């Protein structure tokens, strides 16, 4: 996978995380959306220290108050920028 393609993927993932926040705000089916993001990240696999922090934050979203949820989503979006390509994707 090229660096440009991976950067595009990271931007898409950031958009999905923001979409998760929007679903939560409109009382939509955000938990299924959250599950799909978690499954996708498992497929990406550990590739940097940011991956582990991102997974921990995203998996905790289910249990957070709205204010903590919102803050954690934005922290997660920032962590996505630090993801590296897994060697298997190179």
N, C-alpha and C positions, 0 to 999 in steps of 0.2 A: 504494500500500500504506500502510495506516495505521501510525502509530508503534507502536501496541499489537500489531499483527500482526508487525511487524518485530522487536519485542522478544520475541515468542513464538518467532519463527524463531531468534533468537540463543540462546534457552534450549534449543531443540531441538538446535542445533548443538553447544552445550556438552555436552549429554547424549550425542550421538554421539561426541564426542571422548573422553569418559569411557568410553563403550562400547568404543572402540578400545583403550584401556588394558586393559580387562577381557579383551578377545579376546587380546591379547598375553600377559597373565598366564596364561591357560588354554591357551596354545599353539594357539589357534584360527586361523582364516583371516583374520588381521588385515590382511594386505597388500591383499586385495580390498576390505576395508572402508575402508582408508586411501585407495585409489584412488577409491572412490566419493565420499569427502569432498573430495578434491582436485578432482574433476570438478565437484562442486556449487559449490565456491568459485570455480572459473573462471567458472561461470555467473553468480555474484553480481557479479563484476567488481570492479576496484579502486575503492574508495570512500573510503579514508582511509589514512593512513600505517600504521595497524594491520593493514590488509589485506596489505600487502607483508611485514611482519614475520611475520604469521600464515602466509602461504604459504611463506615461507622455512623456518620452523620445521617445518611439517607435511611439506613435501617432504623434509626431512632425516631424518625419523623412521625411514625405512627403513634407515639406515646407523648408527644409534646403539646403544650398549650399553643394557641394560635400565634402569640407573639414569638415564642421560641421557634415554632415551625417556620414562620416567615424569615426570621433571622438565619436559621439553619439552612434554608433553601438558598439564600443569597451567599452564605459562606460556601455552600456546595458548588454553586455556579463558579465562584472564584477558584475553587480547587480543580475544577474540570480543566481550566487553562493550564494547569501544571501536569496533566497526564502525559505520559510518554507512550510511544508505540511499543507494544509488546514485541519481543523478538520474533514471535511467530507471525506477526503482521507485517514485518519488514520484507 
